[in-house]
Amino acid sequence: MTTAQDLIAAADAHCAPTYHPLPVVVATAEGAWLRDVAGRRYLDLLAGYSALNFGHCHPRLVDAAKRQLERVTLTSRAFHHDRFAAFCTELAELCGMEMVLPVNSGAEAVESAVKTARKWGYRVKGVPGEMAKIVVAGGNFHGRTTTVISFSTDPEARADFGPYTPGFQIVPYGDLTAMRAALTENTVAVLLEPIQGESGVIVPPEGYLPGVRELTRERNVLFVADEIQSGLGRTGRTFACEHEGVVPDLYVLGKALGGGILPVSAVVGGADVLGVFRPGEHGSTFGGNPLACAVALEVIAMLRSGEFQERAALLGERLHRQLAGLLGTGTVTAVRGRGLWAGVDIAPRIGTGRQVSERLMDRGVLVKDTHGSTIRIAPPLMISEDDLDWALEQLRGVLGV
Ligand SMILES: *Cc1c(COP(=O)(O)O)cnc(C)c1O
């Protein structure tokens, strides 16, 4: 019999070492629960970094995928297919926008938004050739491609991968004065996460996002909201921007859009912006494929009912009420977040984020550490109250409170 140890050793030997996974080998999953190769159960409090907002193997999503698998899975964009119009129309409508640019991964969608903003800058705003600038925030995470890591402030993500793509300016996140000072005539876009996920679930100060919206509107700059992790229900609304009444020019979506089944991403915006492209100027072999559209259409239908957003808001209150109770126990130094999404900074005397994650794993709860001392909690939105309470009981157990 192949044991978990054997499988981990083989993966370590034959996979490029870009990750340091927890030593659990998952075999099956359902809803918020995973089962390892030995049959042990774990509650998933990471949910694929929000790619699994609807839980593992949601029957509606699996059914949609199965039905499509037996019809047609790939046409390439050389031809039309019969799920494509509905996908574009319904996703645009969910976003309150007009047009969709379908791609696959999150990083690819960010790249597509960068190209959209640059082209819009040259063709619509009238920025002189090669001069377009995009303003981004310190602590950002927008993916792993060469251009995207060019404007990362994380040395791990960046070192040894230069030369870097020019045309980006980094300002501190949450600082409106710095944002105002950074915008010039050549600025084509501001690209921000409305809540910074990988950075440790950093919620900007109230008024920041509306302030950026006002500045960008005044200065004829596109506001591009990377809602790949914060969007599609996680924070208790369809989009995190909604909490402050902000409507960006472009949404960048990914993760949960593929229902945890396959990668599906998109840039969504107005026809005045996404309409700048001409055939041949951008594309993707798999972008907007029939299987992706079928699954995403079911995701959109599930979001349209509002039930997942409502659940995230309700359970989010329950989560944050209990996490707030940890403050003052000397075991955590800060708790942040919105909806069913939290970053918890662990006091050094308890251990590192990794150590806490390992101890939680031993108790049957899976989370992921970030930036050394933070653990991130982002369960599937369909998790039960009892399961959530049980997970938090395990966290209190690990912290010894
Ligand atoms: C995960 C993530 C990305 C990158 O998505 P991939 O599918 O991993 O390429 C980009 N932006 C944000 C905010 C993310 O959380």
PDBQT file of the ligand as one rigid body, heavy atoms in Angstrom, charges set to zero:
ROOT
HETATM    1  C1  LIG A 501      -5.010  34.173  -6.394  1.00  0.00    +0.000 C 
HETATM    2  C2  LIG A 501      -4.961  35.575  -6.836  1.00  0.00    +0.000 A 
HETATM    3  C3  LIG A 501      -4.446  35.935  -8.086  1.00  0.00    +0.000 A 
HETATM    4  C4  LIG A 501      -3.804  34.938  -9.014  1.00  0.00    +0.000 C 
HETATM    5  O1  LIG A 501      -4.662  33.940  -9.414  1.00  0.00    +0.000 OA
HETATM    6  P1  LIG A 501      -4.074  32.578 -10.070  1.00  0.00    +0.000 P 
HETATM    7  O2  LIG A 501      -5.284  31.854 -10.546  1.00  0.00    +0.000 OA
HETATM    8  O3  LIG A 501      -3.338  31.872  -8.990  1.00  0.00    +0.000 OA
HETATM    9  O4  LIG A 501      -3.170  32.998 -11.173  1.00  0.00    +0.000 OA
HETATM   10  C5  LIG A 501      -4.493  37.270  -8.449  1.00  0.00    +0.000 A 
HETATM   11  N1  LIG A 501      -5.020  38.194  -7.628  1.00  0.00    +0.000 NA
HETATM   12  C6  LIG A 501      -5.512  37.887  -6.417  1.00  0.00    +0.000 A 
HETATM   13  C7  LIG A 501      -6.095  38.958  -5.564  1.00  0.00    +0.000 C 
HETATM   14  C8  LIG A 501      -5.487  36.578  -5.962  1.00  0.00    +0.000 A 
HETATM   15  O5  LIG A 501      -5.929  36.274  -4.749  1.00  0.00    +0.000 OA
ENDROOT
TORSDOF 0
